[in-house]
Each structure stands twice: as structure tokens, then as C-alpha cells.
Amino acid sequence: MPEGIEAQTHQILRNLERVLTAAGCSLNNVVKVIAHLVDLVRDRAGFNAAYNEHFHEPLPAPTTVGSQLGGILVEVDVIAVSNGGARDRHRPRRRTTLLRHPGWGQGPGARAFGDPSRHPRIPGGRLPGAANRGADRLQAG
């Protein structure tokens, strides 16, 4: 791992670019970035310098938090939208809550928090894999 926050951030973002390219995407598909920095005060300027070299307008929604990372200075989590949904080409008209208990929307006093079947990127309204199993265990209330 390179020394210094700026060098580590550049390395992480180059690795991210390779992963996104392999998936048929680019950094333009990133809609959310969560950066974990060991020292927010010391490292924010170096992180931002590297970040601004890789991301361009419109920028993804950023969150920067302090974290204990055990030997590295920065960790970056991103959410990217695929299948033609790059930030500059696609904006959903409304947000949809994606988790829904099967019992919601049935009976008196039922609570429905969005309809995943209407979400454009969730075929058949089902979340992939483990996310569905977690949603199925939620209790209405």
C-alpha cells in the first residue's frame, strides 16, 4: 500500500475504475461515495485533492467519516448504477424504499413503504440474494 493519504486514495480510485470497467461501467456511474478516514482533520485535504482528480461534475453524493482502519489511512465504499444509468444520463423521478415485508399493505392499519416492483432496476420487485432474505424477516409494525 502506498504511503500517504493522497497516494492511497489514488490507488483505491484506480482499483475502483478497473472494477467498474470490467462491469461495463465507469466512475460516471458512481452515485454515492462513503470515505472512511483515520484522521479527518489531517487527511481531508489530501483525500479531496485525489478525489477531485478522479470524479467530475456531477459529483456523486459524498459522505466522509472518521474510522479506525488498522494500518491503512482510507477506505472508500461506493454505490454505482449500471445498465445505462450513469449520473449524467439518468435521474429517477422519485425515490422508492426497496425493503418491504410481504405482510405490509394487507389488513387494517397496514404500512407500505414503497413498491419495489415499480423500481426500474429491480426485475420483478425482488432484491438480489441476501437482501431479500433480510427483507423477508422484517416484522410489520
MOSULHU-V555554 format. One record per pair of residues at least 4 apart in sequence whose C-alpha atoms are under 7 Angstrom apart, sorted by the first residue. I is the first residue (numbers start at 1). GAP is how many residues later the second one is. Records with the same first field share a line. If there is no record, write none. Layout:
# MOSULHU-V555554
I->GAP + GAP
This chain:
# MOSULHU-V555554
1->7
2->5 + 6
3->4 + 5
4->4
5->4 + 38 + 41 + 42 + 68 + 69
6->4 + 40 + 41 + 44
7->4
8->4 + 66
9->4 + 38 + 41 + 65
10->4 + 40
11->4
12->4
13->4
14->4
15->4
16->4
17->4 + 9 + 10
18->4
19->4
20->4 + 5 + 6
21->4 + 5
25->4 + 57
27->28
28->58 + 59
29->51 + 52 + 53 + 56 + 57 + 58
30->30 + 48 + 49 + 50 + 51
31->29 + 30 + 48 + 49 + 50 + 56
32->28 + 29 + 30 + 46 + 47
33->27 + 28 + 29 + 30 + 43 + 44 + 45 + 46
34->28 + 29 + 30 + 42 + 43 + 44
35->28 + 29 + 30 + 39 + 40 + 41 + 42
36->28 + 29 + 30 + 31 + 38 + 39 + 40
37->6 + 28 + 29 + 30 + 36 + 37 + 38
38->28 + 29 + 30 + 31 + 35 + 36
39->4 + 27
40->4 + 26
43->4
44->4
45->4
46->4
47->4
48->4
49->4
50->4
51->4
52->4
55->4
58->30
69->4
81->4 + 5
82->4
85->4 + 5
86->4
87->4
96->18 + 19 + 20 + 23
97->16 + 17
98->16 + 18
99->36
100->4 + 13 + 35
101->34 + 35 + 37 + 38 + 39
102->34
103->37
104->6 + 7 + 8 + 36
105->5 + 6 + 7
106->4
116->6 + 9 + 10
117->5 + 7 + 8
118->7
119->6
122->4 + 5
126->6
127->4 + 5
128->4
129->4
130->4
131->4
132->4
133->4
134->4
